[in-house]
Amino acid sequence: MARVLFGTDGIRGVAGKPPLDAHTVYAAGIALGKWAVGIHGNGSEVLIGMDTRESGPGIAGHIAAGLETGGATPRFAGLITTPGVAFLTRSRDFVAGVMISASHNPFEDNGIKVFDHSGFKLPDDLEHALEQDIFALLEDGVTPRESLPPVDEGLDAAYLDYLVGTFPHRLDGVSLVIDCANGAATHLGPELFHRLGATVTPIACSPDGRNINLDCGALHLGGLQKKVLETGAAAGVAFDGDADRCLFVSHSGRIVNGDAMMLLTADSMLSAGHLNDDSGQPTVVATVMSNLGLEIALRDRGVHMLRAPVGDKYVLEEMTRRGAKVGGEQSGHVIFPEFATTGDGMLTALQVLKAVQASGKDLDELTKDLVDFPQILVNVRVNDKRPLEQMPRVQQEIDSAIAGFGGAGRVLVRYSGTEMLARVMVEGPDKDRVESCAHHLAQVLKTELGG
């Protein structure tokens, strides 16, 4: 059964408006508290963390008060990354962890991501059950309360200590530019690389509640490219607002995206004999958005690439089924299940730097044979998300576009799981044809869905 509140990455929307209004958020806290108590009894502890958005403390306060009403005990980590909450939830005695963040979205948006004690995001059926409890509470009527406990000092330090422990060497003499997107990694990111001995130039580390992801971070790499070239740094790393992903910029200013990071870390793991899945086959799990160039480069190395639906949650599910050691998304969510149960931008950066050190090469050399096919992604604002198969004209145009490439390209049309958008992705050997096809399909969707 389809979920209403939960999308591909928790509950997300405009802060202060449904589903992130005070009543719904408070009801979500109660539902989560009752679920936690049902597992471990009264007083079960639930961890709360948040990024730098100005709406974060209010949402966290309503969640915390709801947890108390539901019989659970909230603990507050304060400013921390999403993977930091996942790590602490699974490594400490927390029944669940809640992260208040809208990841790469602008400051007006926010969201609620929930992890169970295993550190994994909640399965779809549990999210659906929580939704039913939330709707029942709202129908009965709830009066929101706000009660945020003080920050539990030391939780973020424990997470940082863990990350340092995953890196086998030092970064002495390595110069890095770190773009923290004015978000959750603002303090932790620079400190991590300082502790490992790197020379760090931090940028976008001055959050004011409204500048998270604003012309900075993993979605806006221009400032990072400029600073890398200015300083002559070995590389630059950009996180998004909640630091569950990262992208690199090489010393030459070239962008190294999630596909490239999966290729070079897979290369390193293949050389070390550590890339085989449970069947004994070297395997990487990507998504339907990863470029054909990655698939070809991996195939040339004898590595099998699987494609999961968009969303690191679904990548991880497929990795768990297969026993794969690395997987992720083109956008920079890369997962290393040996170390984490979710995408972790800071961990990913360390794994990339470890691969660079082991190879003795730089990022440009390590990714020089990754040749991207022309790919275009067009976002179309929509008023509703009618199933595509229920719109004959849309389906006919998609089928025609796919047939037109004759197996030498890809066409993917899907709805965003977090925004009122339809996304059109077209990929193929001829750039002009790719662009023409994508914009034509986008216009068809705009006409049909009235965005």
N, C-alpha and C positions, 0 to 999 in steps of 0.2 A: 504494500500500500504506500502511495506517495506521501512524503512528509511535507508539511506546510511551513513550519518555522525553520527547521534545519535544512541548510543547503549542503553543498559539497564541503564546506569548511565551517560548520557550526551555524549559529544564528547571526545574521548580519543585516544591517540596515542603517538608516539615518538615526543618530543618537537622539533620544527624546520622542521619537515617533514609533508606532508599532512596526516591528515587534520589539523595539528597544525602548518603549515607554515604561514608566515606573511600574505600572501594574503588571505588565507581562514579565519584566525582568524579576520583580519580586516573586511572582508566581513560579518562575523558572527556578529560583533559589529554593523555594519550598519543595517543589517536585524533586529536585536533585537531593535535597536534604532527606526527604522521606525515603528515596531510593537508597541513599548511603546508610541510613539507619536500618533499613530492611536487610542490608548485607552484614553490617558489623555492629549494629545496636546503637543505642543512644550515645551521643557524644562523639560519634565517628568524625574524624577530622577531614576537612576538605580544604585544599590549598587554593588560594586566589592570587593571581598575578595580573599585571596590566602593562600596557605600553604608555606612551607619553601624551595621548590625546586628552584634551581638557575634559571630556565627558567620562573618562575612565574612573575617577574616584566615585562619582555618583552611581555608575552602574555597578561597580564593585561593592559599594555600600548596600545597594538594594539586594544584590546576590547574597551578601554576607548575612543580612537581616533575614532573608528568606531561608537560608540554610539553618539559622538558629530556630526559626519557627518550625521548620521540619524536623528538628531534633538533633541536627548535626552541629559540629563546632568548626567555624571558619578560622583559617590561619592566613595571614596576608604577607606575601613576599615583596609587595611593592613593585617597583619598576624592574622587570625581568623579561627575558625573551620567552616566546612560546615553547621552544624546545627545552628551555630551562624549567618551565613548569612541568613538562612531560617527564624530564629526568628526575626532578625532586619527588614527583608523585609516585614513581615506581621505585625510587631508592629509599624513600622514607615511609613512615606509617600513615600515608594518606589514602583514604578510600577513593578519592577522585581529585582532579585538579581542574581549575577553571582559569582560562586566560581571557582577559578583556582586551580585545584587539580587532581591528579590521585589516590587519596585515598591510598590504600595499595601497589600500584605498585612502582617499583624502581625509583630513581630520574630522569633517562633519559626520563621517560614518564611524561605526564601531561594531563590535561583535562579541559573541560569547562562544569560545571553543572549550569543549569538555573532554578530559581524558579520564579513563578509569585507572585503577591501581597498577595495571600492567604498563601504563604509559602510552597505550594506544588510544586513538580517538574512538569514541563510542561507535559501535556497529549501528547500522541503519535501523534495525528492529528496536533497539533500545531507545534511539532518538525518537522513533515514532511513539513508543510507550510513554516517554516523558512528555511529548507533545500532548497526548491525550489527557495526562494529569494536569498540565498547564491550562488547557482549555477548560477542564472541569473546574479548576480553582477560579478562573476568571468568570465563569458562568455563575458560580456560587457567590462571587464578589469578594475581593480582597482589598484591604487598605494598606498600601505600601509603607514599609518602614525602611529606614536607612541606618545602618550601624556597622561601620568599618573598623575592625580591630587595628591596633598599631602594627607597624611593619615588624616582622620577625627577623631581626638582624642576623646575618650569617647564612641565610638560605642561598642568596645569590653567590656568596663566596664558595659555598660547597659545590655549586654547579661549575664555577670557574676552575676550582681545583680539579674536578673531574676532567674537564676539557684539556687542561695542561697535561694530565696524566695519559691522554691518548696520543700525545706527540712524542716520538721516541728520541728526538734529537733537540738541537737548539737552532735558533734563527739569528745567532750573532752575526752582525755585519750585513744582514738583509734589510733593505729599506722598503717599507710598505706605506702606501696611502690607504687609510681606512675611512670609508664613507658610511656613517651609521644612520643616515636617513632621518636624523633628529628623532630617532625612535628608541626602541627597547634596548638596542645594543650600545647606546650612547656612552655608558660608563664601562660596560663589560668588554666591548670590542677592543678599544685601545689598550685596556689593562691586560687582556689575554696576550696580545702580541708583544707588549712591553715585557711581560714576565718571561717570555720565551727568548728574549734578547734582541728582538727586531728593533730597528730604528723606525718609529711610527710617526707619520704625519696624519693627524685626525682631521676630518672635515665633516660638516653637517652633524656636529655633536653639541648643538645649543638649542635644545627643544624649548618651545614656549607654549605648547599645548595645541598650536595651530599649524606649525610648520613641518609636521611629520610627513615624509615623502614629497615635500614641496620642492620640485626642481632638484631633487637629490635622491640618493639611494639607488636600488637596483633597477628602478624604472626610468631613471634619468641619469645617464652615465656621462654626460658631457663634462660636468664639473670634475669628475674623477679622472677622466682622460686628460683634461687640461693640467690638473695638478700632478699626475704621474709624469707627464712630459716636462713640466716645469722643474720638478725636483730630481728627475733622472732616477726615479724609484725603480726597483726591480719589478714591481707589480702594484696594482691597486685592487682593493676588495670593496664591493658595495653590498650592504645588507638592505633588506626592506624594513618596513616599520616594526615588525615583530621578530625579525632576524631568523625566520625559519628557512630563509634561502639567501644565496649570495650569487653575485656574478663577479668575474675578474676582468681587469684591464691589463694587458701585457705591457712590458716596458716600452714597446713601440706605439702604444695607444690602441691596440686592437682589442675588441671586445671578445671575451672568452665566455660563452654562454653555457647553459646547463648541458647541452649536447656535447660541447667540447670538454667540459669537466668530466662528464661520464666517460668519454673516450679515453682521456689521459689517465684517469684513475683506474679504469678497466685495464688499460695497457699495463700499468704498474702491477695490478693484482694478478694479471695473467702471467707476467714474468715471474712473479713470486709463487705461482701455482695455487692461487687463492681465489680464483674466479668461478670455479665449478659450482653448479647448483646441485640439488640432491640427486639428480640423475647422472652426475658426472660430466655434464656439458657446460662449457664456459657460457654464461648467460648474463645479459643485461636487460633490465625491464625499463622501458621508456613509456611514453604515452603516444596517443594518436597525433599529438602535435609535434613530436620530434621529427626533424628533417630526414628525408630519404638519404641524405649524405651520411648521417650517422649510421644508418642501417647498413649502407654499403661499406663504410670504413670498418665496422665491426665484422661484417661478413668476410672481408678480406683477411681478417686476423683469425678467422675460424670461430668467431663468437656469435652466438645466437641472440637476436634481439626480439623481445616480446613487446607488444604494445597494450597498455592498459587504458581505460578511460581517463580523461583529464581529472586531476586531483591527486595530490600525494597520498591521500588516504587509500585510493584505489591502486596506486602503484605498490604501496606497501602490502596490500592484501594479496596481490599477484606475486610479489617477492616472497611472502610467507608461504604461499602455496607451493612455490617452486624451490624454495630454499636458496634464492638468488642472493648474491653478496653486495650488489650495487644496482641502483635504479634511480629514476628521477624524472624531472621535467625540464624541458628546454628553458623554462623561466628561472631555473636555478635551485629548485627544490631537489636536492640530491640526498638519497637515503643510504646509510651504511648501517644495516641492522646489527652488525657486530658491536656497534657503539651506541646506537640510538633507535628509538621506536618511532621517530618522525623526522622530517626534514629539519636540519639544523645548520644554519648558515655559517656559524663560527666553526663547527666541527667539519663541515664541508671544506671551508677555507684551509683548515689544517691538513685534511686529507689530500687536497690539491698540492699544497706546499710540500707535503711528504713525498708525493709522487715526483715533483720537480727535483727535490733533493736527491732522490734515489736514482734518477735518470742522468743527472748532471747536465741536463738541457734546460732551456727556458720555455715559457709558455708558447711562444711562437713556433719553436721547433717541434714541440710535442703535438701540436694540432695542425701542422702544415698540410697533412694529407686529408683533412676533413674539408671536403668541398661541398658547400651547401647548395642545394637546388634552389632556384628562385622560389620564394614562398611569401605570400601576402596574407595578412589577417585583417579583416574588416569587421568592425563592431557596428551593429545596427540596433539603435534604441527601439524597443518594442513596448506595446501596451499590455500584451498578454503573451503567454508561452504555450500556445496551442501546439499539440503534437504535430510534428512536421508531416507525418504520414497522413494526417487528416486534412492536409491542404494539397489537393491534386496538382495544382499548377506548380507549387514549390517543389514537390517531389519529382515532377516531370522535368523541371529545369535542372535539378541536382543530378538526376539520372543521365540527362543529356550531356551535362558537363563532364561527368565521369567517363561516359562512353567516348567523348571527344578526345580524351587523352590517350585512349587505346592502351591502357596499362602503364603508361610512362609518366603518370602524374597521380596526384591525390586530391580529392575534394572532400572537405569535412564541414558540415553545418551543424551547429549545436547551440543550445542555450547556455548562458553563463549560470553557474550554480549560486552566484553571490550578488548578481546585478540583473536589472531588467534589460538584458542585452541578448541578441543573437550574434553568434560569432561565425564568420565565414572564413575558412582557411582553404587556400588553393595553392598547390605546389606542382611544379613541373619544370621541364628543361628550358622552356622559352618564356622569358620574363614578360614580354608584352602580352602573350596569350594568358599567362597566369593572372596578370592585373585585370585584363578585360573580363575574364571569366568571374573573378572575385567581385568586381564592382557590379557586373550584371546580376549576379545572384543576390547581392546586397540590395539592389534596387527592387528586385522581385519581393524580397522579404519585407522591405519597407512598405511596399504597396499593399501586401497582404495583411501585415500586422499593425499598420498605422502608427509607427513610432514617431 
